[in-house]
């Protein structure tokens, strides 16, 4: 009788360990910095910071599920948020048309990544690092290394600042994208095929799964999600800067990989990704309020990434041994 109870407790703990750690961090930082951390302002700051990272981490998670990587995401979100601002303030393009163009460009970049990986058989690590570097170069060329800013229409800035039933609309974006990803992965044929392809591509192909459609389609969807995040980011910052995008690369990898250790341990999943990003946000905010130096944030992200990879490997091994 004790063994089934212990097993159930272990399963429950493994599913919600990251969420428990997030709550522990909240409690610890609330004790250490009681005047500033346990406040509505801090909560809003953490949630605001995690929206873009969560959306981008969902895009990375989809790529990782099928056994590939996308190192271009940070650079591409940087380029696309610059283009969004630039099209409006430099080329005087109406903001709805600018958004449409950015969504198309993001989708095309995703397709290019998919073509390089599938048709040209270039390792996804190398292919996406290449396209990302090109995107970074284009960002510098378009801006001439300067910040882009100017008068933006209220309709565009409300993409970030609006509220829906009293809830910040950015939170709605994150919840909608995460819910859609969760539903597709858990309850559709495409989701099952995506996991099968990541587990064993050759075996999946022998069962009739089209790796071409899955690889190209996933990169295209990833590019579209990155474009959506870039538009929200542009509406939030209201300026375009080449230094903005690359900073997202490490956090989104941490979120996507660390997220595979929770909610549905052993494989990347949508809600686990969001929980992992939340944990990062709480940790970074707490450290900053404790007066940590600027270099502590990349250190924290790097250590968390290494731990995440180790935990993900352990969870995957346990899942495979059952």
ZAGU-115304 format. One record per residue (C-alpha): x, y, z; residue in one letter. Coordinates in nm, 2 decimals. Layout:
node c1 X | c2 Y | c3 Z | type A
...
//
This chain:
node c1 0.00 | c2 0.00 | c3 0.00 | type X
node c1 0.28 | c2 0.24 | c3 0.08 | type X
node c1 0.46 | c2 0.18 | c3 -0.25 | type X
node c1 0.17 | c2 0.30 | c3 -0.47 | type X
node c1 0.13 | c2 0.60 | c3 -0.24 | type X
node c1 0.50 | c2 0.68 | c3 -0.26 | type X
node c1 0.49 | c2 0.63 | c3 -0.64 | type X
node c1 0.19 | c2 0.86 | c3 -0.68 | type X
node c1 0.36 | c2 1.13 | c3 -0.46 | type X
node c1 0.68 | c2 1.10 | c3 -0.67 | type X
node c1 0.48 | c2 1.14 | c3 -0.99 | type X
node c1 0.30 | c2 1.44 | c3 -0.85 | type X
node c1 0.62 | c2 1.60 | c3 -0.73 | type X
node c1 0.79 | c2 1.55 | c3 -1.07 | type X
node c1 0.50 | c2 1.70 | c3 -1.25 | type X
node c1 0.48 | c2 2.02 | c3 -1.04 | type X
node c1 0.84 | c2 2.05 | c3 -0.91 | type X
node c1 0.91 | c2 2.37 | c3 -1.11 | type X
node c1 0.59 | c2 2.53 | c3 -1.00 | type X
node c1 0.67 | c2 2.44 | c3 -0.64 | type X
node c1 1.02 | c2 2.59 | c3 -0.68 | type X
node c1 0.87 | c2 2.91 | c3 -0.82 | type X
node c1 0.65 | c2 2.94 | c3 -0.51 | type X
node c1 0.95 | c2 2.87 | c3 -0.29 | type X
node c1 1.14 | c2 3.15 | c3 -0.46 | type X
node c1 0.85 | c2 3.38 | c3 -0.41 | type X
node c1 0.85 | c2 3.30 | c3 -0.04 | type X
node c1 1.23 | c2 3.34 | c3 -0.01 | type X
node c1 1.25 | c2 3.67 | c3 -0.19 | type X
node c1 0.95 | c2 3.80 | c3 0.00 | type X
node c1 1.14 | c2 3.75 | c3 0.32 | type X
node c1 1.46 | c2 3.89 | c3 0.19 | type X
node c1 1.32 | c2 4.20 | c3 0.03 | type X
node c1 0.98 | c2 4.24 | c3 0.20 | type X
node c1 0.93 | c2 4.60 | c3 0.10 | type X
node c1 0.95 | c2 4.56 | c3 -0.28 | type X
node c1 0.92 | c2 4.19 | c3 -0.39 | type X
node c1 0.58 | c2 4.08 | c3 -0.26 | type X
node c1 0.40 | c2 4.37 | c3 -0.44 | type X
node c1 0.16 | c2 4.41 | c3 -0.73 | type X
node c1 0.42 | c2 4.61 | c3 -0.91 | type X
node c1 0.67 | c2 4.32 | c3 -0.90 | type X
node c1 0.41 | c2 4.07 | c3 -1.01 | type X
node c1 0.32 | c2 4.29 | c3 -1.30 | type X
node c1 0.68 | c2 4.34 | c3 -1.39 | type X
node c1 0.75 | c2 3.96 | c3 -1.39 | type X
node c1 0.44 | c2 3.89 | c3 -1.60 | type X
node c1 0.52 | c2 4.17 | c3 -1.84 | type X
node c1 0.88 | c2 4.04 | c3 -1.88 | type X
node c1 0.78 | c2 3.68 | c3 -1.93 | type X
node c1 0.52 | c2 3.74 | c3 -2.21 | type X
node c1 0.76 | c2 3.79 | c3 -2.50 | type X
node c1 1.00 | c2 3.52 | c3 -2.37 | type X
node c1 0.71 | c2 3.27 | c3 -2.33 | type X
node c1 0.58 | c2 3.33 | c3 -2.68 | type X
node c1 0.93 | c2 3.29 | c3 -2.83 | type X
node c1 0.99 | c2 2.98 | c3 -2.61 | type X
node c1 0.67 | c2 2.82 | c3 -2.74 | type X
node c1 0.81 | c2 2.86 | c3 -3.09 | type X
node c1 1.15 | c2 2.71 | c3 -2.99 | type X
node c1 0.97 | c2 2.43 | c3 -2.81 | type X
node c1 0.79 | c2 2.32 | c3 -3.13 | type X
node c1 1.12 | c2 2.30 | c3 -3.31 | type X
node c1 1.28 | c2 2.10 | c3 -3.03 | type X
node c1 1.00 | c2 1.85 | c3 -3.01 | type X
node c1 1.08 | c2 1.73 | c3 -3.37 | type X
node c1 1.44 | c2 1.70 | c3 -3.28 | type X
node c1 1.58 | c2 2.02 | c3 -3.43 | type X
node c1 1.69 | c2 2.36 | c3 -3.31 | type X
node c1 1.64 | c2 2.72 | c3 -3.41 | type X
node c1 1.92 | c2 2.95 | c3 -3.30 | type X
node c1 1.78 | c2 3.23 | c3 -3.53 | type X
node c1 1.48 | c2 3.32 | c3 -3.31 | type X
node c1 1.66 | c2 3.59 | c3 -3.10 | type X
node c1 1.81 | c2 3.76 | c3 -3.41 | type X
node c1 1.49 | c2 3.73 | c3 -3.61 | type X
node c1 1.27 | c2 3.88 | c3 -3.34 | type X
node c1 1.52 | c2 4.17 | c3 -3.33 | type X
node c1 1.50 | c2 4.22 | c3 -3.70 | type X
node c1 1.12 | c2 4.19 | c3 -3.72 | type X
node c1 1.06 | c2 4.44 | c3 -3.43 | type X
node c1 1.29 | c2 4.68 | c3 -3.61 | type X
node c1 1.11 | c2 4.64 | c3 -3.94 | type X
node c1 0.78 | c2 4.69 | c3 -3.77 | type X
node c1 0.89 | c2 5.03 | c3 -3.63 | type X
node c1 1.08 | c2 5.12 | c3 -3.95 | type X
node c1 0.79 | c2 5.05 | c3 -4.19 | type X
node c1 0.57 | c2 5.28 | c3 -3.98 | type X
node c1 0.80 | c2 5.57 | c3 -3.90 | type X
node c1 1.05 | c2 5.55 | c3 -4.20 | type X
node c1 0.84 | c2 5.42 | c3 -4.49 | type X
node c1 0.51 | c2 5.56 | c3 -4.37 | type X
node c1 0.33 | c2 5.23 | c3 -4.42 | type X
node c1 -0.01 | c2 5.21 | c3 -4.25 | type X
node c1 0.04 | c2 5.01 | c3 -3.93 | type X
node c1 -0.21 | c2 4.73 | c3 -4.02 | type X
node c1 -0.02 | c2 4.68 | c3 -4.35 | type X
node c1 0.32 | c2 4.69 | c3 -4.17 | type X
node c1 0.20 | c2 4.42 | c3 -3.93 | type X
node c1 0.08 | c2 4.20 | c3 -4.23 | type X
node c1 0.42 | c2 4.25 | c3 -4.40 | type X
node c1 0.61 | c2 4.15 | c3 -4.09 | type X
node c1 0.40 | c2 3.84 | c3 -4.04 | type X
node c1 0.47 | c2 3.74 | c3 -4.40 | type X
node c1 0.84 | c2 3.80 | c3 -4.36 | type X
node c1 0.85 | c2 3.60 | c3 -4.04 | type X
node c1 0.68 | c2 3.31 | c3 -4.21 | type X
node c1 0.92 | c2 3.33 | c3 -4.51 | type X
node c1 1.22 | c2 3.32 | c3 -4.27 | type X
node c1 1.07 | c2 3.01 | c3 -4.10 | type X
node c1 1.02 | c2 2.85 | c3 -4.44 | type X
node c1 1.38 | c2 2.93 | c3 -4.54 | type X
node c1 1.50 | c2 2.76 | c3 -4.22 | type X
node c1 1.29 | c2 2.46 | c3 -4.29 | type X
node c1 1.42 | c2 2.43 | c3 -4.65 | type X
node c1 1.78 | c2 2.45 | c3 -4.53 | type X
node c1 1.72 | c2 2.18 | c3 -4.27 | type X
node c1 1.51 | c2 1.94 | c3 -4.48 | type X
node c1 1.61 | c2 1.98 | c3 -4.84 | type X
node c1 1.97 | c2 2.08 | c3 -4.81 | type X
node c1 2.03 | c2 1.85 | c3 -4.51 | type X
node c1 2.22 | c2 2.13 | c3 -4.32 | type X
node c1 2.24 | c2 2.07 | c3 -3.94 | type X
node c1 1.97 | c2 2.28 | c3 -3.79 | type X
node c1 2.22 | c2 2.43 | c3 -3.54 | type X
node c1 2.43 | c2 2.55 | c3 -3.83 | type X
node c1 2.15 | c2 2.65 | c3 -4.06 | type X
node c1 1.96 | c2 2.86 | c3 -3.81 | type X
node c1 2.28 | c2 3.02 | c3 -3.67 | type X
node c1 2.35 | c2 3.13 | c3 -4.03 | type X
node c1 2.01 | c2 3.27 | c3 -4.09 | type X
node c1 2.01 | c2 3.44 | c3 -3.75 | type X
node c1 2.35 | c2 3.60 | c3 -3.82 | type X
node c1 2.22 | c2 3.72 | c3 -4.16 | type X
node c1 1.91 | c2 3.87 | c3 -3.98 | type X
node c1 2.14 | c2 4.04 | c3 -3.73 | type X
node c1 2.35 | c2 4.19 | c3 -4.02 | type X
node c1 2.03 | c2 4.31 | c3 -4.19 | type X
node c1 1.92 | c2 4.47 | c3 -3.86 | type X
node c1 2.24 | c2 4.67 | c3 -3.85 | type X
node c1 2.22 | c2 4.76 | c3 -4.21 | type X
node c1 1.86 | c2 4.88 | c3 -4.19 | type X
node c1 1.92 | c2 5.09 | c3 -3.88 | type X
node c1 2.28 | c2 5.19 | c3 -3.96 | type X
node c1 2.35 | c2 5.09 | c3 -3.60 | type X
node c1 2.12 | c2 5.35 | c3 -3.46 | type X
node c1 1.79 | c2 5.33 | c3 -3.27 | type X
node c1 1.47 | c2 5.37 | c3 -3.47 | type X
node c1 1.20 | c2 5.58 | c3 -3.31 | type X
node c1 0.92 | c2 5.82 | c3 -3.41 | type X
node c1 0.55 | c2 5.89 | c3 -3.38 | type X
node c1 0.35 | c2 5.57 | c3 -3.36 | type X
node c1 -0.03 | c2 5.55 | c3 -3.41 | type X
node c1 -0.24 | c2 5.48 | c3 -3.10 | type X
node c1 -0.39 | c2 5.18 | c3 -3.26 | type X
node c1 -0.04 | c2 5.02 | c3 -3.29 | type X
node c1 0.07 | c2 5.11 | c3 -2.94 | type X
node c1 -0.26 | c2 4.97 | c3 -2.80 | type X
node c1 -0.14 | c2 4.62 | c3 -2.92 | type X
node c1 0.07 | c2 4.62 | c3 -2.61 | type X
node c1 -0.11 | c2 4.86 | c3 -2.37 | type X
node c1 -0.47 | c2 4.76 | c3 -2.42 | type X
node c1 -0.67 | c2 4.56 | c3 -2.16 | type X
node c1 -0.94 | c2 4.30 | c3 -2.21 | type X
node c1 -1.19 | c2 4.27 | c3 -1.93 | type X
node c1 -0.93 | c2 4.44 | c3 -1.70 | type X
node c1 -0.66 | c2 4.19 | c3 -1.80 | type X
node c1 -0.35 | c2 4.31 | c3 -1.99 | type X
node c1 -0.40 | c2 4.20 | c3 -2.35 | type X
node c1 -0.04 | c2 4.07 | c3 -2.36 | type X
node c1 -0.13 | c2 3.81 | c3 -2.11 | type X
node c1 -0.42 | c2 3.71 | c3 -2.33 | type X
node c1 -0.18 | c2 3.67 | c3 -2.63 | type X
node c1 0.04 | c2 3.44 | c3 -2.42 | type X
node c1 -0.25 | c2 3.23 | c3 -2.29 | type X
node c1 -0.41 | c2 3.20 | c3 -2.64 | type X
node c1 -0.08 | c2 3.09 | c3 -2.81 | type X
node c1 0.01 | c2 2.85 | c3 -2.52 | type X
node c1 -0.34 | c2 2.70 | c3 -2.52 | type X
node c1 -0.34 | c2 2.65 | c3 -2.90 | type X
node c1 0.01 | c2 2.48 | c3 -2.88 | type X
node c1 -0.11 | c2 2.26 | c3 -2.59 | type X
node c1 -0.43 | c2 2.16 | c3 -2.78 | type X
node c1 -0.24 | c2 2.08 | c3 -3.10 | type X
node c1 0.03 | c2 1.88 | c3 -2.92 | type X
node c1 -0.20 | c2 1.68 | c3 -2.70 | type X
node c1 -0.52 | c2 1.63 | c3 -2.90 | type X
node c1 -0.44 | c2 1.63 | c3 -3.27 | type X
node c1 -0.28 | c2 1.40 | c3 -3.52 | type X
node c1 -0.02 | c2 1.67 | c3 -3.61 | type X
node c1 0.09 | c2 1.68 | c3 -3.24 | type X
node c1 0.13 | c2 1.30 | c3 -3.22 | type X
node c1 0.32 | c2 1.31 | c3 -3.55 | type X
node c1 0.55 | c2 1.58 | c3 -3.42 | type X
node c1 0.64 | c2 1.39 | c3 -3.11 | type X
node c1 0.69 | c2 1.07 | c3 -3.31 | type X
node c1 0.92 | c2 1.24 | c3 -3.55 | type X
node c1 1.13 | c2 1.38 | c3 -3.26 | type X
node c1 1.15 | c2 1.04 | c3 -3.09 | type X
node c1 1.26 | c2 0.84 | c3 -3.40 | type X
node c1 1.24 | c2 1.01 | c3 -3.74 | type X
node c1 1.32 | c2 0.70 | c3 -3.94 | type X
node c1 1.06 | c2 0.49 | c3 -3.76 | type X
node c1 0.80 | c2 0.77 | c3 -3.79 | type X
node c1 0.86 | c2 0.79 | c3 -4.17 | type X
node c1 0.82 | c2 0.41 | c3 -4.20 | type X
node c1 0.47 | c2 0.45 | c3 -4.05 | type X
node c1 0.37 | c2 0.70 | c3 -4.32 | type X
node c1 0.44 | c2 1.03 | c3 -4.14 | type X
node c1 0.57 | c2 1.29 | c3 -4.39 | type X
node c1 0.88 | c2 1.44 | c3 -4.23 | type X
node c1 0.88 | c2 1.70 | c3 -4.51 | type X
node c1 0.54 | c2 1.84 | c3 -4.41 | type X
node c1 0.62 | c2 1.83 | c3 -4.04 | type X
node c1 0.96 | c2 1.99 | c3 -4.06 | type X
node c1 0.86 | c2 2.27 | c3 -4.31 | type X
node c1 0.53 | c2 2.33 | c3 -4.14 | type X
node c1 0.68 | c2 2.35 | c3 -3.79 | type X
node c1 0.95 | c2 2.60 | c3 -3.90 | type X
node c1 0.68 | c2 2.81 | c3 -4.08 | type X
node c1 0.46 | c2 2.81 | c3 -3.77 | type X
node c1 0.76 | c2 2.90 | c3 -3.56 | type X
node c1 0.85 | c2 3.19 | c3 -3.78 | type X
node c1 0.49 | c2 3.32 | c3 -3.76 | type X
node c1 0.49 | c2 3.30 | c3 -3.38 | type X
node c1 0.82 | c2 3.49 | c3 -3.37 | type X
node c1 0.67 | c2 3.76 | c3 -3.60 | type X
node c1 0.38 | c2 3.79 | c3 -3.36 | type X
node c1 0.61 | c2 3.83 | c3 -3.06 | type X
node c1 0.81 | c2 4.09 | c3 -3.26 | type X
node c1 0.50 | c2 4.30 | c3 -3.32 | type X
node c1 0.41 | c2 4.29 | c3 -2.95 | type X
node c1 0.77 | c2 4.38 | c3 -2.86 | type X
node c1 0.77 | c2 4.67 | c3 -3.10 | type X
node c1 0.45 | c2 4.80 | c3 -2.96 | type X
node c1 0.59 | c2 4.77 | c3 -2.61 | type X
node c1 0.93 | c2 4.93 | c3 -2.67 | type X
node c1 0.82 | c2 5.18 | c3 -2.93 | type X
node c1 1.18 | c2 5.19 | c3 -3.06 | type X
node c1 1.39 | c2 4.96 | c3 -3.27 | type X
node c1 1.73 | c2 4.85 | c3 -3.15 | type X
node c1 1.97 | c2 4.59 | c3 -3.28 | type X
node c1 2.07 | c2 4.50 | c3 -2.93 | type X
node c1 1.72 | c2 4.39 | c3 -2.83 | type X
node c1 1.67 | c2 4.05 | c3 -3.00 | type X
node c1 1.99 | c2 3.85 | c3 -2.92 | type X
node c1 1.93 | c2 3.88 | c3 -2.54 | type X
node c1 1.62 | c2 3.66 | c3 -2.58 | type X
node c1 1.81 | c2 3.36 | c3 -2.72 | type X
node c1 1.93 | c2 3.20 | c3 -2.39 | type X
node c1 1.60 | c2 3.26 | c3 -2.19 | type X
node c1 1.39 | c2 3.10 | c3 -2.46 | type X
node c1 1.62 | c2 2.79 | c3 -2.48 | type X
node c1 1.60 | c2 2.77 | c3 -2.10 | type X
node c1 1.22 | c2 2.79 | c3 -2.10 | type X
node c1 1.18 | c2 2.53 | c3 -2.38 | type X
node c1 1.43 | c2 2.28 | c3 -2.24 | type X
node c1 1.36 | c2 2.33 | c3 -1.87 | type X
node c1 0.98 | c2 2.31 | c3 -1.94 | type X
node c1 1.03 | c2 1.95 | c3 -2.05 | type X
node c1 1.09 | c2 1.85 | c3 -1.69 | type X
node c1 0.75 | c2 1.96 | c3 -1.55 | type X
node c1 0.37 | c2 1.92 | c3 -1.61 | type X
node c1 0.45 | c2 1.65 | c3 -1.86 | type X
node c1 0.80 | c2 1.53 | c3 -1.76 | type X
node c1 1.02 | c2 1.37 | c3 -2.02 | type X
node c1 0.91 | c2 1.57 | c3 -2.32 | type X
node c1 0.88 | c2 1.94 | c3 -2.42 | type X
node c1 0.52 | c2 2.07 | c3 -2.35 | type X
node c1 0.35 | c2 2.40 | c3 -2.37 | type X
node c1 0.24 | c2 2.46 | c3 -2.01 | type X
node c1 0.57 | c2 2.33 | c3 -1.88 | type X
node c1 0.75 | c2 2.59 | c3 -2.10 | type X
node c1 0.54 | c2 2.87 | c3 -1.95 | type X
node c1 0.61 | c2 2.75 | c3 -1.59 | type X
node c1 0.98 | c2 2.74 | c3 -1.67 | type X
node c1 0.98 | c2 3.10 | c3 -1.80 | type X
node c1 0.78 | c2 3.21 | c3 -1.49 | type X
node c1 1.05 | c2 3.05 | c3 -1.27 | type X
node c1 1.32 | c2 3.24 | c3 -1.46 | type X
node c1 1.13 | c2 3.56 | c3 -1.43 | type X
node c1 1.08 | c2 3.53 | c3 -1.05 | type X
node c1 1.45 | c2 3.43 | c3 -1.00 | type X
node c1 1.59 | c2 3.72 | c3 -1.21 | type X
node c1 1.35 | c2 3.98 | c3 -1.05 | type X
node c1 1.44 | c2 3.86 | c3 -0.70 | type X
node c1 1.81 | c2 3.87 | c3 -0.77 | type X
node c1 1.79 | c2 4.22 | c3 -0.92 | type X
node c1 1.60 | c2 4.35 | c3 -0.62 | type X
node c1 1.87 | c2 4.20 | c3 -0.39 | type X
node c1 2.11 | c2 4.43 | c3 -0.57 | type X
node c1 2.28 | c2 4.17 | c3 -0.79 | type X
node c1 2.53 | c2 4.29 | c3 -1.05 | type X
node c1 2.44 | c2 4.31 | c3 -1.42 | type X
node c1 2.63 | c2 4.00 | c3 -1.50 | type X
node c1 2.43 | c2 3.78 | c3 -1.26 | type X
node c1 2.14 | c2 3.76 | c3 -1.50 | type X
node c1 2.34 | c2 3.58 | c3 -1.78 | type X
node c1 2.50 | c2 3.36 | c3 -1.52 | type X
node c1 2.17 | c2 3.27 | c3 -1.38 | type X
node c1 2.03 | c2 3.19 | c3 -1.72 | type X
node c1 2.34 | c2 2.98 | c3 -1.82 | type X
node c1 2.34 | c2 2.78 | c3 -1.50 | type X
node c1 1.96 | c2 2.72 | c3 -1.53 | type X
node c1 2.01 | c2 2.60 | c3 -1.89 | type X
node c1 2.28 | c2 2.35 | c3 -1.79 | type X
node c1 2.06 | c2 2.22 | c3 -1.50 | type X
node c1 1.76 | c2 2.22 | c3 -1.74 | type X
node c1 1.94 | c2 2.00 | c3 -1.99 | type X
node c1 2.05 | c2 1.76 | c3 -1.72 | type X
node c1 1.70 | c2 1.74 | c3 -1.57 | type X
node c1 1.55 | c2 1.70 | c3 -1.92 | type X
node c1 1.79 | c2 1.41 | c3 -1.99 | type X
node c1 1.71 | c2 1.25 | c3 -1.66 | type X
node c1 1.33 | c2 1.29 | c3 -1.71 | type X
node c1 1.35 | c2 1.15 | c3 -2.06 | type X
node c1 1.55 | c2 0.85 | c3 -1.94 | type X
node c1 1.30 | c2 0.77 | c3 -1.67 | type X
node c1 1.02 | c2 0.81 | c3 -1.92 | type X
node c1 1.19 | c2 0.57 | c3 -2.16 | type X
node c1 1.25 | c2 0.31 | c3 -1.89 | type X
node c1 0.90 | c2 0.28 | c3 -1.78 | type X
//
